[in-house]
């Protein structure tokens, strides 16, 4: 009994120390990533007037980011699995910081498209690389919470970034317009953290000098036991993993989630400004509200999914909630407050979906198969969904002078994806935590 109590305490202590060391830092990196990826939505409040860009140009430029993004997604995941997470992530951050700053100097649509493509190329591999990296440190029972804590950076990047970006739009330092300063100021942290990452992150538990020897042994033993259990159940080749029924369903569901998520994220400031008629800074504050709600929803869903070890319903229900929120927006033009409330409900669903979703691939795939599948899912879903979402809404809004038809398309896609998710056969891996 005494040995069991001591060993349980060792496990709890190790898990807590790993979470405290890695999650706040990775969270900070993802905040920077999303600020640099999506600050274009705030810049779009002023940039079109200066450069003469239409909604169609803005939507296409936003989407072209993801054409560059998809090229290095799968290779990036393999690099993290087989080489070094810290070196790869450090390279990514430094590259995207330089490209973000370059965005401040564009003048034509072709320059806009080119820099957005290069930004996607620079950032490619970051997200799936971190998801693979988390499987090197967190056991299955902690994985949804870890993903939720990491991906809380998405909504919080808007909560923190929207007021800052809105304020920067109003400056005019040295004769340079505020939207240009927005890209310069928000690109610098990526350069700094790219250097810090090289020295701060540790690739594997066996290399972690910040853990005690018994802590290193405990977490390495748990992860190895989990890996062996999955191999004993079924060892997939890379091709078998990519063609696996559940991997294909996961890819389709994540594509729809990103299609809707990026469409709303990009166009929401513009939609709220047009509905409310407010100035840029109040609009930026209103944009932050849906993301505050989304943070809470994401954390709650990730916590409850880990506690119950249930993934399918925790993934499907948020998609259906998002569809229900967008339905009224597809039927009528609503006022400022109803629109913000419905946007909050939609974003809560789209982001609450993520923690339980990303806990599923590693439940039945291991090592290289899991890394490649993670990269492939993210490559297709984020790459194509991120490109198609903003471009689709921009195209439909230009044709109909309204976003309602675009919302109707998103509602139908979200309902289909939610129902499809319920057909998944993913099960919790058969493994019992050791206590010695």
C-alpha positions as CSV (number, residue, x, y, z in Angstrom):
1,X,0.0,0.0,0.0
2,X,2.8,2.4,0.9
3,X,4.6,1.7,-2.4
4,X,1.4,2.3,-4.3
5,X,0.8,5.7,-2.6
6,X,4.4,6.8,-3.2
7,X,4.2,5.7,-6.9
8,X,0.9,7.5,-7.4
9,X,2.4,10.6,-5.9
10,X,5.3,10.3,-8.3
11,X,3.0,10.0,-11.3
12,X,0.9,13.0,-10.2
13,X,4.1,15.1,-9.5
14,X,5.6,14.2,-12.9
15,X,2.5,15.0,-14.9
16,X,2.1,18.3,-13.1
17,X,5.7,19.3,-13.7
18,X,5.5,18.4,-17.4
19,X,2.3,20.4,-17.8
20,X,3.7,23.4,-16.0
21,X,6.9,23.4,-17.9
22,X,5.6,22.9,-21.5
23,X,2.0,24.0,-21.8
24,X,2.3,27.8,-20.9
25,X,5.3,28.1,-23.3
26,X,3.6,26.3,-26.1
27,X,0.5,28.3,-25.5
28,X,2.5,31.5,-25.8
29,X,3.9,30.3,-29.1
30,X,0.5,29.6,-30.5
31,X,-0.8,33.0,-29.5
32,X,2.0,34.5,-31.5
33,X,1.3,32.2,-34.4
34,X,-2.4,33.1,-34.5
35,X,-1.8,36.8,-34.1
36,X,0.5,36.7,-37.2
37,X,-1.9,34.4,-39.1
38,X,-5.1,36.3,-38.5
39,X,-4.1,39.9,-37.9
40,X,-5.0,40.3,-41.6
41,X,-8.7,40.3,-40.5
42,X,-8.1,43.5,-38.4
43,X,-5.9,45.1,-41.0
44,X,-8.7,44.5,-43.5
45,X,-10.7,47.3,-41.7
46,X,-8.3,49.9,-43.2
47,X,-6.0,48.2,-45.8
48,X,-8.6,48.0,-48.6
49,X,-9.1,51.7,-48.5
50,X,-5.4,52.4,-48.9
51,X,-4.7,49.7,-51.5
52,X,-8.0,49.5,-53.3
53,X,-8.6,45.9,-52.5
54,X,-12.1,44.4,-52.9
55,X,-13.7,41.8,-50.6
56,X,-12.8,39.2,-53.2
57,X,-9.1,40.1,-53.1
58,X,-9.1,40.0,-49.3
59,X,-10.8,36.7,-49.2
60,X,-8.5,35.1,-51.8
61,X,-5.4,36.6,-50.1
62,X,-6.5,35.2,-46.8
63,X,-7.0,31.8,-48.3
64,X,-3.8,31.7,-50.2
65,X,-2.0,31.5,-46.9
66,X,-3.2,27.9,-46.7
67,X,-1.9,26.9,-50.1
68,X,1.6,27.4,-48.8
69,X,0.7,26.0,-45.5
70,X,-0.2,22.5,-46.9
71,X,3.1,21.9,-48.6
72,X,5.2,21.2,-45.4
73,X,2.5,19.9,-43.1
74,X,3.2,16.1,-43.4
75,X,7.0,16.6,-43.7
76,X,6.9,18.8,-40.6
77,X,5.2,16.2,-38.5
78,X,7.7,13.6,-39.5
79,X,10.6,15.9,-38.7
80,X,9.2,16.4,-35.2
81,X,8.7,12.6,-34.7
82,X,12.1,11.5,-36.1
83,X,14.4,14.5,-35.7
84,X,13.9,17.4,-33.3
85,X,10.8,19.4,-32.2
86,X,12.7,22.3,-30.7
87,X,14.9,22.9,-33.8
88,X,12.0,22.6,-36.2
89,X,9.6,24.9,-34.2
90,X,12.4,27.4,-33.7
91,X,13.0,27.5,-37.4
92,X,9.3,28.0,-38.1
93,X,8.9,30.9,-35.7
94,X,11.9,32.8,-37.0
95,X,10.7,32.4,-40.6
96,X,7.2,33.5,-40.0
97,X,8.3,36.5,-38.0
98,X,10.3,37.7,-41.0
99,X,7.5,37.2,-43.4
100,X,4.9,38.9,-41.2
101,X,7.0,42.0,-41.0
102,X,7.3,41.9,-44.8
103,X,3.5,42.1,-45.1
104,X,3.8,45.8,-43.9
105,X,5.4,46.7,-47.2
106,X,2.9,45.3,-49.8
107,X,1.3,47.6,-52.3
108,X,-0.4,45.4,-55.0
109,X,-2.8,42.4,-54.9
110,X,0.0,40.2,-56.4
111,X,2.4,41.2,-53.6
112,X,-0.4,40.5,-51.1
113,X,-0.9,37.0,-52.5
114,X,2.8,36.2,-52.6
115,X,3.5,37.3,-49.0
116,X,0.5,35.4,-47.7
117,X,1.6,32.3,-49.5
118,X,5.1,32.6,-48.0
119,X,3.6,33.1,-44.6
120,X,1.7,29.8,-44.9
121,X,4.9,28.1,-46.1
122,X,6.9,29.5,-43.2
123,X,4.3,28.5,-40.5
124,X,3.6,25.0,-42.1
125,X,4.3,22.1,-39.7
126,X,4.0,24.1,-36.5
127,X,0.5,23.0,-35.3
128,X,0.8,19.2,-36.2
129,X,4.3,19.3,-35.0
130,X,3.2,20.5,-31.5
131,X,0.3,17.9,-31.5
132,X,2.9,15.1,-32.2
133,X,5.2,16.7,-29.6
134,X,2.5,16.5,-27.0
135,X,2.2,12.8,-27.5
136,X,5.9,12.5,-26.5
137,X,5.1,14.0,-23.1
138,X,1.4,13.4,-22.2
139,X,-0.3,10.1,-21.6
140,X,-3.7,9.4,-23.1
141,X,-5.6,10.3,-20.0
142,X,-4.1,13.9,-20.1
143,X,-4.1,14.5,-23.8
144,X,-7.4,16.3,-24.4
145,X,-6.7,18.7,-21.5
146,X,-3.2,19.3,-22.9
147,X,-4.6,20.0,-26.3
148,X,-7.3,22.3,-24.8
149,X,-4.7,24.3,-22.9
150,X,-2.5,24.6,-25.9
151,X,-5.3,25.5,-28.3
152,X,-6.9,28.0,-25.9
153,X,-4.3,30.3,-27.6
154,X,-6.6,30.5,-30.6
155,X,-9.5,32.4,-28.9
156,X,-7.2,34.2,-26.5
157,X,-5.0,35.4,-29.3
158,X,-8.1,37.3,-30.5
159,X,-9.0,38.4,-27.0
160,X,-5.6,39.8,-26.5
161,X,-4.8,40.8,-30.0
162,X,-8.0,42.4,-31.1
163,X,-7.7,45.5,-28.8
164,X,-4.0,45.8,-29.5
165,X,-4.5,45.5,-33.3
166,X,-7.5,47.9,-33.1
167,X,-5.3,50.4,-31.3
168,X,-2.4,50.0,-33.8
169,X,-4.8,50.8,-36.7
170,X,-5.2,54.3,-35.3
171,X,-1.5,55.2,-35.1
172,X,0.5,57.0,-37.8
173,X,4.1,56.9,-36.7
174,X,6.8,58.3,-39.0
175,X,4.2,58.7,-41.7
176,X,3.5,55.0,-41.8
177,X,-0.2,53.9,-41.6
178,X,-1.3,51.9,-38.6
179,X,-2.2,48.7,-40.4
180,X,1.4,48.5,-41.6
181,X,2.7,49.0,-38.0
182,X,0.3,46.2,-37.0
183,X,2.4,43.7,-39.1
184,X,5.7,45.0,-37.9
185,X,4.9,45.1,-34.2
186,X,3.2,41.7,-34.2
187,X,6.0,40.0,-36.2
188,X,8.8,40.9,-33.8
189,X,7.8,38.4,-31.0
190,X,8.1,35.5,-33.4
191,X,11.7,36.4,-34.1
192,X,12.5,36.6,-30.4
193,X,10.7,33.4,-29.3
194,X,12.2,31.6,-32.3
195,X,15.6,32.0,-30.6
196,X,14.3,31.2,-27.1
197,X,12.6,28.0,-28.3
198,X,16.0,26.6,-29.4
199,X,17.2,26.6,-25.8
200,X,14.0,26.1,-23.8
201,X,12.2,23.1,-25.3
202,X,13.3,19.5,-24.7
203,X,12.7,16.9,-27.4
204,X,12.1,13.8,-25.3
205,X,11.5,12.9,-21.6
206,X,14.9,11.0,-21.4
207,X,16.6,14.3,-22.2
208,X,14.8,16.4,-19.6
209,X,17.3,17.6,-17.0
210,X,14.5,19.6,-15.4
211,X,12.9,16.3,-14.3
212,X,14.3,14.1,-11.6
213,X,15.6,10.7,-12.6
214,X,12.6,8.9,-11.1
215,X,10.2,11.3,-12.9
216,X,12.0,10.7,-16.3
217,X,11.7,7.0,-15.8
218,X,8.1,7.1,-14.8
219,X,6.8,9.1,-17.8
220,X,9.0,7.2,-20.3
221,X,7.7,3.9,-19.0
222,X,4.1,5.1,-19.2
223,X,4.4,6.3,-22.8
224,X,6.3,3.2,-23.9
225,X,3.6,1.0,-22.3
226,X,0.9,2.9,-24.2
227,X,2.9,2.6,-27.5
228,X,3.3,-1.2,-27.1
229,X,-0.4,-1.6,-26.3
230,X,-1.3,0.1,-29.5
231,X,1.2,-2.0,-31.5
232,X,-0.2,-5.2,-30.0
233,X,-3.7,-4.2,-31.0
234,X,-2.8,-3.3,-34.6
235,X,0.4,-1.9,-36.1
236,X,-0.5,0.3,-39.1
237,X,1.8,1.2,-42.0
238,X,1.8,4.8,-43.1
239,X,-0.4,4.0,-46.1
240,X,-2.8,1.9,-44.0
241,X,-3.1,4.8,-41.5
242,X,-3.8,7.4,-44.2
243,X,-6.5,5.1,-45.8
244,X,-8.0,4.1,-42.4
245,X,-11.8,4.7,-42.3
246,X,-11.6,6.7,-39.1
247,X,-8.7,8.9,-40.3
248,X,-10.7,9.8,-43.4
249,X,-13.8,10.7,-41.2
250,X,-11.6,12.7,-38.9
251,X,-10.1,14.6,-41.8
252,X,-13.6,15.4,-43.2
253,X,-14.9,16.6,-39.9
254,X,-11.8,18.8,-39.2
255,X,-12.1,20.2,-42.7
256,X,-15.6,21.5,-42.0
257,X,-14.6,22.8,-38.6
258,X,-11.8,24.8,-40.2
259,X,-13.9,25.9,-43.1
260,X,-16.4,27.5,-40.8
261,X,-13.8,28.7,-38.2
262,X,-11.5,30.6,-40.6
263,X,-14.5,32.0,-42.5
264,X,-15.9,33.5,-39.3
265,X,-12.6,34.6,-37.9
266,X,-11.6,36.5,-41.0
267,X,-14.9,38.1,-41.8
268,X,-16.3,38.7,-38.3
269,X,-14.7,42.2,-37.7
270,X,-16.0,43.3,-41.1
271,X,-19.5,41.9,-40.4
272,X,-19.7,43.5,-37.0
273,X,-18.5,46.8,-38.3
274,X,-21.1,46.8,-41.1
275,X,-23.9,45.9,-38.7
276,X,-23.0,48.2,-35.9
277,X,-21.5,51.2,-37.7
278,X,-19.0,51.5,-34.9
279,X,-15.4,52.7,-35.1
280,X,-12.5,50.3,-35.4
281,X,-11.5,50.1,-31.7
282,X,-15.1,49.3,-30.4
283,X,-15.4,46.7,-33.1
284,X,-12.1,45.1,-32.0
285,X,-13.5,44.9,-28.5
286,X,-16.7,43.3,-29.6
287,X,-14.7,40.8,-31.7
288,X,-13.0,39.6,-28.5
289,X,-16.3,38.6,-26.8
290,X,-16.9,35.4,-28.8
291,X,-13.4,34.2,-28.2
292,X,-13.7,34.7,-24.4
293,X,-16.8,32.4,-24.5
294,X,-14.8,29.9,-26.7
295,X,-12.0,29.7,-24.2
296,X,-14.3,28.5,-21.5
297,X,-16.1,26.1,-23.8
298,X,-12.9,24.5,-25.0
299,X,-11.5,24.0,-21.5
300,X,-14.8,22.5,-20.2
301,X,-15.2,20.1,-23.1
302,X,-11.5,19.0,-22.9
303,X,-11.7,18.4,-19.2
304,X,-15.0,16.5,-19.4
305,X,-13.8,14.4,-22.3
306,X,-10.7,13.3,-20.4
307,X,-12.7,12.7,-17.2
308,X,-15.2,10.4,-19.0
309,X,-12.7,9.0,-21.6
310,X,-15.4,9.7,-24.2
311,X,-14.4,11.3,-27.5
312,X,-17.1,11.0,-30.2
313,X,-20.0,12.8,-28.6
314,X,-17.6,15.5,-27.2
315,X,-16.5,16.1,-30.8
316,X,-19.9,15.8,-32.6
317,X,-22.1,17.9,-30.3
318,X,-20.0,21.1,-30.6
319,X,-20.3,21.0,-34.4
320,X,-24.1,20.8,-34.1
321,X,-24.1,23.7,-31.6
322,X,-22.2,25.8,-34.1
323,X,-24.7,25.0,-36.8
324,X,-27.6,26.0,-34.6
325,X,-25.9,29.3,-33.9
326,X,-25.3,30.1,-37.6
327,X,-28.8,29.1,-38.7
328,X,-30.5,32.4,-37.6
329,X,-27.8,34.4,-39.3
330,X,-28.5,32.6,-42.5
331,X,-32.2,33.5,-42.4
332,X,-32.2,37.3,-41.5
333,X,-30.0,40.3,-41.0
334,X,-29.7,40.7,-37.2
335,X,-28.6,43.6,-35.0
336,X,-25.3,44.0,-33.3
337,X,-26.0,42.3,-30.0
338,X,-27.8,39.3,-31.4
339,X,-25.0,38.8,-34.0
340,X,-22.3,38.9,-31.3
341,X,-24.2,36.4,-29.2
342,X,-24.6,34.0,-32.1
343,X,-21.0,34.5,-33.1
344,X,-20.0,33.6,-29.6
345,X,-22.1,30.5,-29.6
346,X,-20.7,29.4,-33.0
347,X,-17.1,30.0,-32.0
348,X,-17.7,28.1,-28.7
349,X,-18.8,25.1,-30.7
350,X,-16.1,25.2,-33.3
351,X,-13.3,25.4,-30.7
352,X,-14.8,23.1,-28.1
353,X,-14.7,20.5,-30.8
354,X,-10.9,20.5,-31.0
355,X,-9.5,18.9,-27.7
356,X,-11.5,15.7,-27.9
357,X,-10.9,15.6,-31.7
358,X,-7.1,15.6,-31.4
359,X,-7.1,13.0,-28.7
360,X,-8.5,10.5,-31.1
361,X,-5.7,9.8,-33.7
362,X,-3.2,8.9,-31.0
363,X,-5.7,6.5,-29.4
364,X,-5.3,3.9,-32.2
365,X,-2.2,5.0,-34.1
366,X,1.4,5.2,-32.9
367,X,4.8,6.6,-33.8
368,X,5.3,7.4,-37.5
369,X,1.7,6.4,-38.5
370,X,0.3,8.8,-35.9
371,X,2.7,11.6,-36.9
372,X,1.9,11.2,-40.7
373,X,-1.9,11.0,-40.0
374,X,-1.8,14.1,-37.8
375,X,0.1,16.0,-40.5
376,X,-2.2,14.7,-43.2
377,X,-5.4,15.6,-41.3
378,X,-4.1,19.1,-40.6
379,X,-2.7,19.5,-44.1
380,X,-6.0,18.8,-45.8
381,X,-8.4,20.2,-43.3
382,X,-6.6,23.4,-42.3
383,X,-5.0,23.9,-45.7
384,X,-8.2,23.5,-47.8
385,X,-10.6,24.6,-45.1
386,X,-8.6,27.7,-44.3
387,X,-8.4,28.6,-48.0
388,X,-12.0,27.9,-48.9
389,X,-13.7,29.4,-45.9
390,X,-12.7,33.1,-46.2
391,X,-12.7,32.9,-50.0
392,X,-16.2,31.3,-50.1
393,X,-17.8,33.9,-47.8
394,X,-16.0,36.7,-49.7
395,X,-17.2,35.4,-53.1
396,X,-20.8,34.9,-51.9
397,X,-20.9,38.3,-50.2
398,X,-19.7,40.0,-53.3
399,X,-22.3,38.3,-55.5
400,X,-25.3,38.7,-53.1
401,X,-24.2,41.7,-51.1
402,X,-24.9,39.6,-48.0
403,X,-23.3,37.0,-45.9
404,X,-26.5,35.0,-45.4
405,X,-26.0,32.5,-48.3
406,X,-22.5,31.8,-46.9
407,X,-23.9,31.1,-43.5
408,X,-26.4,28.7,-45.0
409,X,-23.7,26.7,-46.7
410,X,-21.8,26.5,-43.3
411,X,-24.9,25.3,-41.5
412,X,-25.4,22.4,-43.9
413,X,-21.7,21.4,-43.7
414,X,-21.5,21.5,-39.9
415,X,-24.7,19.3,-39.5
416,X,-23.2,16.7,-41.9
417,X,-19.9,16.7,-40.2
418,X,-21.4,16.4,-36.7
419,X,-23.5,13.4,-37.8
420,X,-20.5,11.8,-39.6
421,X,-18.4,12.1,-36.5
422,X,-20.8,9.9,-34.6
423,X,-19.9,7.0,-36.9
424,X,-16.3,6.9,-35.7
425,X,-15.1,3.6,-34.2
426,X,-12.2,5.1,-32.1
427,X,-11.9,3.5,-28.7
428,X,-9.8,4.3,-25.7
429,X,-6.5,2.3,-25.8
430,X,-6.5,-0.7,-23.5
431,X,-3.8,0.2,-21.0
432,X,-3.6,0.4,-17.3
433,X,-1.3,2.9,-15.7
434,X,1.6,1.3,-13.8
435,X,2.2,2.3,-10.2
436,X,5.8,1.2,-9.9
